[in-house]
């Protein structure tokens, strides 16, 4: 089992109860906060810092659907983010080009409404992709899940670029 899932005592699956994850994170963060160990030995202080770092890393992993999916794939021996995996379906590549062109046009025109519409469109695409990931994991179709993670990474990056272009 993945250390991230173990830390939060969650079953290793794509869908997690985000409220439960957040509650457990806050409880564990309070329990291991380095300030609570100010009067402890140097060893205990170091352990608290290390535990806090591990806790933050595990929370980051599990709180984002793509990171969580990548973690589940790692458990299957698949590195979805490996650099040798750069091929995408032609239709996805065409969609990327259209989105990039739309962003460039919106930037050139300083059209924040167009950027917002583009961001909403990609957000809808992300939600569809998360639904596909649920199905792939349920059917144990890990290679398809890995491809979806890679596509999702692009969608995340595209949304970051839109927010940056919009000044936020």
Number of C-alpha atoms within 10 A of each C-alpha: 10 14 13 21 21 12 16 19 11 16 12 19 14 20 15 16 9 12 9 12 18 14 12 16 18 11 12 17 17 13 14 19 16 19 13 12 18 12 9 13 10 11 10 14 19 14 15 22 17 14 18 19 14 15 20 15 12 22 21 14 18 25 15 11 19 26 19 24 27 23 25 25 19 15 13 11 10 16 17 25 15 10 7 8 12 10 10 13 9 9 9 11 13 12 11 16 12 12 18 16 12 15 23 15 14 20 16 9 10 14 13 16 11 17 22 16 11 20 21 13 13 18 15 12 14 21 12 12 19 21 11 15 26 17 15 18 19 12 10 12 12 20 15 16 27 25 19 23 24 21 22 22 16 14 20 16 12 19 20 14 16 22 15 10 16 18 8 8
